[in-house]
Amino acid sequence: MKAHYEVLDGLRGTAAISVVIFHIFELITPDWAHNPFPHGYLAVDFFYALSGFVLGYAYDNRLSPLTPETERLGFWGFIKRRLIRLHPLVPVAVTLGLICYLNDPNIGTTQHIGVGVSFGAIALAYVLTLFLLPSPTLPNHWDETHCIDAPTWTLFWEYIANLFYVVWLHRVGKGMHRALLGLSAVALIVTAFLLAGRHSLGWGWGYELLWVAPVRLAYPFLAGLLVYRMGWKIRLPVPYLTASVLVLAVLAVPVLPGVWNTLLEAAMIIAVFPVILMVGASIRDVKGPLGPLCRFTGELSYPLYILHYPFVFLFGHWAWATHPADPLKYGAAAGVFVFVIVLATVLLYAYDKPVRAWLGRRYASR
């Protein structure tokens, strides 16, 4: 197994924590100007950039026809490894999402089976989401494609990127790669103009603007893959801390009016995220006291991201229904934040890592 780029792992943790904070404040106040990370949804685009880099690093050589047969990884070998890495937590997250949905005490009867929603609709949404497939939207979830556990919409597109990578992108030459990157950048800029009235690029999670999702996926994924393949690096002092500050600064930039905000976000994705990747790729190991924090947040990032949203939704419905005073509301928000971190940590060590290790030995070892 190849050594990890620990800074990049840690940056995934930084972005995941930012997403949780963004979602909590998003449900406290719909005014993103009062959110500490008003561009927090762009962490999704950063995840895609990280994914492109990591897939190139982990699999480019192993999928090459020039690799010796004993070391080469075929299509199904790649698919098994990606499923083992990503999917064990999916049924846990989806089941927790279903439990939270059916037992929300602050939403009346609109989510009760046989009253507000049929058993068939619930069962269909649950089963489809187990396979990360879009499902019909349930009550109180706007038009989300993955309403049982909303973050799984990004994992659905991550799987699509993985398929494109193993079928075609792993053998695309540098000229074609740059051309695809240029086209995807143009598509992102055009999308920024088209979404000017929506004030952000943070769409693609619902059916109305489903077309935004592949646009948000294409550029950062291709950019991350190109940064790896070109070996681009930027050496700065304390790269984990420096790059984390850059990520947080991007997500915390004040909201601009109209099209300027969507163009700013496109510029962040096109120009800033690749630079952050180059900083993170400058070293492999994080030494000193920051090392354990970097490694822990990196491991925690995926469980935290995929598990947190149903509990944040419970908190939001409680806040909307009861209108608590600010000290109680923000105290409860802090409690939700701590709870989802503890839950993700417990499931990481008690379930996810052991299950992935067993599946790896059983299905992915040569």
C-alpha positions as CSV (number, residue, x, y, z in Angstrom):
1,M,0.0,0.0,0.0
2,K,1.3,3.4,-0.9
3,A,2.0,6.0,1.8
4,H,-0.5,8.7,2.1
5,Y,-0.1,12.4,1.5
6,E,-0.9,13.2,5.1
7,V,-1.4,16.9,4.5
8,L,-4.0,16.2,1.8
9,D,-5.8,13.8,4.2
10,G,-5.7,16.5,6.9
11,L,-7.2,19.1,4.5
12,R,-10.1,16.7,3.8
13,G,-10.7,16.8,7.6
14,T,-10.5,20.6,7.6
15,A,-13.0,20.9,4.8
16,A,-15.4,18.3,6.4
17,I,-15.5,20.1,9.7
18,S,-16.2,23.4,7.8
19,V,-19.1,21.7,6.0
20,V,-20.7,20.6,9.3
21,I,-20.4,24.2,10.7
22,F,-21.8,25.6,7.5
23,H,-24.8,23.3,7.6
24,I,-25.5,24.0,11.3
25,F,-25.5,27.8,10.7
26,E,-27.4,27.3,7.4
27,L,-30.3,26.0,9.5
28,I,-29.9,28.6,12.2
29,T,-30.2,31.5,9.7
30,P,-30.8,31.4,6.0
31,D,-28.8,34.6,5.6
32,W,-25.4,33.2,4.5
33,A,-23.8,36.6,5.3
34,H,-24.1,35.5,9.0
35,N,-22.6,32.1,8.4
36,P,-18.9,31.8,9.4
37,F,-18.3,29.8,6.2
38,P,-20.8,31.3,3.7
39,H,-19.1,29.4,0.9
40,G,-19.0,26.1,2.9
41,Y,-20.7,24.1,0.1
42,L,-17.5,24.6,-2.0
43,A,-15.9,22.0,0.3
44,V,-17.6,19.5,-2.0
45,D,-15.7,20.9,-5.0
46,F,-12.5,20.7,-3.0
47,F,-13.3,17.1,-2.1
48,Y,-13.5,16.3,-5.8
49,A,-10.1,18.0,-6.4
50,L,-8.6,15.9,-3.7
51,S,-10.2,12.8,-5.2
52,G,-8.7,13.4,-8.6
53,F,-5.2,13.8,-7.1
54,V,-5.6,10.7,-4.8
55,L,-6.9,8.4,-7.6
56,G,-4.1,9.4,-9.9
57,Y,-1.5,8.8,-7.2
58,A,-3.0,5.5,-6.0
59,Y,-4.0,3.9,-9.4
60,D,-2.4,5.5,-12.4
61,N,0.5,3.1,-12.4
62,R,-1.5,0.1,-11.3
63,L,-3.9,0.5,-14.2
64,S,-1.2,1.0,-16.8
65,P,-0.7,-1.7,-19.4
66,L,3.0,-1.2,-18.9
67,T,2.7,-2.4,-15.3
68,P,3.8,-6.0,-14.8
69,E,0.9,-8.5,-14.8
70,T,1.4,-9.4,-11.2
71,E,1.1,-5.8,-10.1
72,R,-1.5,-4.6,-12.5
73,L,-5.1,-3.8,-11.3
74,G,-8.0,-4.4,-13.7
75,F,-11.4,-2.8,-13.8
76,W,-13.0,-5.1,-11.2
77,G,-10.0,-4.9,-8.9
78,F,-10.3,-1.1,-9.0
79,I,-14.1,-1.2,-8.4
80,K,-13.8,-3.6,-5.5
81,R,-11.2,-1.4,-3.8
82,R,-13.2,1.8,-4.2
83,L,-16.4,0.1,-2.9
84,I,-14.4,-1.2,0.1
85,R,-13.1,2.2,0.8
86,L,-16.3,4.2,0.5
87,H,-19.4,2.0,0.8
88,P,-19.3,0.3,4.3
89,L,-20.5,3.5,6.0
90,V,-23.3,4.1,3.5
91,P,-25.9,1.7,5.0
92,V,-25.1,3.0,8.4
93,A,-25.5,6.6,7.4
94,V,-28.7,5.9,5.4
95,T,-30.2,3.9,8.2
96,L,-29.5,6.6,10.7
97,G,-31.0,9.1,8.2
98,L,-34.2,7.0,8.0
99,I,-34.4,6.7,11.8
100,C,-34.0,10.5,12.2
101,Y,-36.6,11.2,9.4
102,L,-39.3,8.9,10.9
103,N,-38.7,10.1,14.5
104,D,-38.4,13.9,14.1
105,P,-40.6,15.3,16.9
106,N,-40.8,18.8,15.5
107,I,-42.3,18.3,12.1
108,G,-45.9,17.3,12.9
109,T,-47.2,14.3,11.1
110,T,-45.9,15.1,7.6
111,Q,-43.2,12.5,8.0
112,H,-45.3,9.8,9.6
113,I,-45.9,6.6,7.5
114,G,-49.5,6.4,6.4
115,V,-50.2,10.0,7.2
116,G,-47.7,12.3,5.5
117,V,-45.8,9.8,3.5
118,S,-46.5,6.3,2.3
119,F,-44.6,3.2,3.3
120,G,-43.8,2.5,-0.4
121,A,-42.2,6.0,-0.8
122,I,-40.1,5.5,2.3
123,A,-39.0,2.0,1.3
124,L,-38.1,3.1,-2.2
125,A,-36.1,6.1,-1.1
126,Y,-34.3,3.9,1.5
127,V,-33.4,1.1,-0.9
128,L,-32.3,3.4,-3.7
129,T,-30.1,5.5,-1.3
130,L,-28.4,2.3,-0.1
131,F,-27.1,2.1,-3.6
132,L,-26.5,5.8,-3.8
133,L,-29.1,6.2,-6.5
134,P,-31.4,9.2,-6.7
135,S,-34.9,8.7,-5.3
136,P,-38.2,10.5,-5.3
137,T,-38.1,13.4,-2.9
138,L,-39.8,12.9,0.5
139,P,-41.8,15.7,2.3
140,N,-39.8,18.5,4.0
141,H,-36.7,17.8,1.9
142,W,-37.2,20.3,-0.9
143,D,-36.3,18.5,-4.2
144,E,-33.2,16.6,-2.9
145,T,-32.1,13.7,-5.1
146,H,-30.8,11.8,-2.0
147,C,-33.2,12.9,0.7
148,I,-32.7,10.1,3.3
149,D,-29.1,11.3,3.8
150,A,-28.4,14.4,1.7
151,P,-24.5,14.2,1.6
152,T,-24.7,11.0,-0.4
153,W,-25.6,13.0,-3.5
154,T,-21.9,14.0,-3.7
155,L,-20.8,10.3,-3.3
156,F,-23.1,9.3,-6.2
157,W,-21.2,11.7,-8.4
158,E,-17.9,10.6,-6.9
159,Y,-18.7,7.1,-8.1
160,I,-19.4,8.4,-11.5
161,A,-16.0,10.1,-11.6
162,N,-14.4,6.9,-10.5
163,L,-16.0,5.0,-13.4
164,F,-14.9,7.6,-15.9
165,Y,-11.4,7.4,-14.4
166,V,-11.0,3.6,-14.6
167,V,-12.7,3.3,-18.0
168,W,-10.9,6.2,-19.8
169,L,-9.2,9.0,-17.8
170,H,-6.4,6.8,-16.4
171,R,-5.0,6.5,-20.0
172,V,-5.8,10.0,-21.3
173,G,-2.7,11.9,-22.5
174,K,-1.6,15.3,-21.2
175,G,-2.8,17.1,-24.2
176,M,-6.3,15.7,-24.1
177,H,-6.3,16.2,-20.3
178,R,-5.5,19.9,-20.6
179,A,-8.2,20.2,-23.3
180,L,-10.8,18.6,-21.0
181,L,-9.7,20.8,-18.2
182,G,-10.1,23.9,-20.3
183,L,-13.5,22.9,-21.5
184,S,-14.6,22.2,-17.9
185,A,-13.3,25.5,-16.8
186,V,-15.4,27.3,-19.5
187,A,-18.4,25.2,-18.4
188,L,-17.9,26.3,-14.8
189,I,-17.6,30.0,-15.8
190,V,-20.8,29.8,-18.0
191,T,-22.5,28.1,-15.1
192,A,-21.5,31.0,-12.8
193,F,-23.3,33.4,-15.2
194,L,-26.4,31.2,-15.5
195,L,-26.6,30.9,-11.7
196,A,-26.2,34.6,-11.0
197,G,-29.8,34.9,-9.9
198,R,-29.2,32.0,-7.5
199,H,-26.2,33.8,-5.9
200,S,-24.0,30.7,-5.6
201,L,-22.6,27.6,-7.2
202,G,-23.8,25.5,-4.3
203,W,-26.4,23.6,-6.4
204,G,-26.7,20.1,-8.0
205,W,-28.2,18.4,-4.9
206,G,-31.7,18.7,-6.3
207,Y,-33.6,17.8,-9.4
208,E,-34.3,21.3,-10.6
209,L,-30.6,22.1,-11.0
210,L,-29.3,18.6,-11.4
211,W,-27.2,19.6,-14.4
212,V,-24.9,21.7,-12.1
213,A,-23.6,18.6,-10.3
214,P,-21.5,17.2,-13.2
215,V,-20.2,20.7,-14.0
216,R,-19.0,21.1,-10.3
217,L,-17.5,17.6,-10.5
218,A,-15.6,17.9,-13.8
219,Y,-13.1,20.8,-13.3
220,P,-11.9,20.1,-9.8
221,F,-11.5,16.3,-10.4
222,L,-9.6,16.9,-13.6
223,A,-7.5,19.6,-11.9
224,G,-6.6,17.4,-9.0
225,L,-5.6,14.6,-11.4
226,L,-3.5,17.0,-13.4
227,V,-1.7,18.4,-10.4
228,Y,-0.6,14.9,-9.5
229,R,0.4,13.9,-13.0
230,M,2.5,17.1,-13.5
231,G,4.1,16.8,-10.1
232,W,3.3,20.4,-9.3
233,K,4.3,21.4,-5.8
234,I,4.5,24.7,-3.8
235,R,6.6,24.6,-0.7
236,L,5.4,26.8,2.1
237,P,6.2,26.7,5.9
238,V,4.1,24.3,7.9
239,P,2.1,23.1,4.9
240,Y,-0.7,21.4,6.8
241,L,-1.5,24.6,8.9
242,T,-0.9,26.9,5.9
243,A,-3.1,25.0,3.5
244,S,-5.8,24.6,6.2
245,V,-5.9,28.3,6.7
246,L,-6.2,28.8,2.9
247,V,-9.1,26.4,2.8
248,L,-10.9,28.1,5.7
249,A,-10.2,31.5,4.2
250,V,-11.7,30.5,0.9
251,L,-14.9,29.2,2.6
252,A,-15.1,32.3,4.8
253,V,-14.8,35.0,2.1
254,P,-17.8,37.4,2.4
255,V,-20.6,37.0,0.0
256,L,-20.6,39.3,-3.0
257,P,-23.8,40.6,-4.8
258,G,-25.2,38.7,-7.8
259,V,-23.0,37.4,-10.5
260,W,-19.9,38.6,-8.7
261,N,-20.4,35.9,-6.1
262,T,-20.8,33.1,-8.5
263,L,-17.8,34.3,-10.5
264,L,-15.8,34.6,-7.3
265,E,-16.7,31.0,-6.5
266,A,-15.7,29.8,-10.0
267,A,-12.4,31.6,-9.5
268,M,-11.8,29.8,-6.2
269,I,-12.4,26.4,-7.8
270,I,-10.4,27.1,-10.9
271,A,-7.4,28.9,-9.5
272,V,-7.2,28.6,-5.7
273,F,-8.1,25.0,-5.0
274,P,-5.3,23.6,-7.3
275,V,-2.8,25.9,-5.5
276,I,-3.9,24.5,-2.2
277,L,-3.4,21.0,-3.6
278,M,0.1,21.9,-4.6
279,V,0.9,23.1,-1.1
280,G,-0.6,19.9,0.4
281,A,1.4,17.7,-2.0
282,S,4.7,19.3,-1.1
283,I,5.4,16.8,1.7
284,R,4.2,13.3,2.6
285,D,4.5,13.2,6.4
286,V,3.5,15.8,8.9
287,K,6.0,16.0,11.7
288,G,5.7,17.4,15.2
289,P,2.5,18.1,17.3
290,L,0.4,18.8,14.2
291,G,1.0,15.3,12.9
292,P,-1.6,13.4,15.1
293,L,-4.2,16.1,14.5
294,C,-3.7,15.9,10.7
295,R,-4.0,12.2,10.6
296,F,-7.0,12.0,12.9
297,T,-9.0,14.7,11.1
298,G,-8.1,13.0,7.8
299,E,-9.5,9.7,9.0
300,L,-12.5,11.3,10.5
301,S,-13.4,13.4,7.5
302,Y,-15.4,10.8,5.5
303,P,-17.5,9.4,8.5
304,L,-18.1,13.0,9.7
305,Y,-19.3,14.2,6.3
306,I,-21.6,11.3,5.5
307,L,-23.1,10.9,9.0
308,H,-23.8,14.4,10.2
309,Y,-26.7,15.8,8.1
310,P,-29.7,13.9,9.5
311,F,-28.8,15.2,13.0
312,V,-28.3,18.7,11.8
313,F,-31.8,18.5,10.2
314,L,-33.2,17.4,13.5
315,F,-31.6,20.4,15.1
316,G,-32.9,22.8,12.4
317,H,-36.5,21.6,12.7
318,W,-36.3,22.0,16.5
319,A,-34.9,25.5,16.1
320,W,-37.6,26.5,13.6
321,A,-40.4,24.9,15.7
322,T,-39.5,26.3,19.1
323,H,-37.7,29.6,18.4
324,P,-35.3,29.2,21.3
325,A,-33.4,32.1,22.7
326,D,-29.9,32.6,21.2
327,P,-28.0,31.2,24.2
328,L,-30.0,28.0,24.1
329,K,-30.0,27.8,20.3
330,Y,-26.2,28.2,20.0
331,G,-25.6,25.9,22.9
332,A,-27.6,23.3,21.2
333,A,-25.7,23.9,17.9
334,A,-22.5,23.3,19.8
335,G,-23.9,20.1,21.3
336,V,-24.9,18.8,17.8
337,F,-21.4,19.6,16.5
338,V,-19.7,17.7,19.4
339,F,-22.2,14.9,19.1
340,V,-21.6,14.2,15.4
341,I,-17.8,14.3,15.9
342,V,-18.1,11.8,18.7
343,L,-20.4,9.6,16.7
344,A,-18.2,9.7,13.6
345,T,-15.1,8.9,15.8
346,V,-16.8,5.9,17.4
347,L,-18.1,4.5,14.1
348,L,-14.7,5.1,12.5
349,Y,-12.8,2.9,15.0
350,A,-15.5,0.5,16.0
351,Y,-17.0,-0.2,12.6
352,D,-15.6,1.4,9.5
353,K,-11.9,0.6,9.9
354,P,-12.4,-3.0,11.0
355,V,-15.0,-3.7,8.3
356,R,-12.8,-2.2,5.6
357,A,-9.8,-4.2,6.8
358,W,-11.8,-7.5,6.8
359,L,-13.3,-6.7,3.3
360,G,-9.8,-5.9,2.0
361,R,-8.4,-9.2,3.2
362,R,-11.4,-11.1,2.0
363,Y,-12.0,-9.5,-1.4
364,A,-9.1,-7.3,-2.4
365,S,-5.9,-9.1,-1.5
366,R,-4.0,-10.9,-4.2
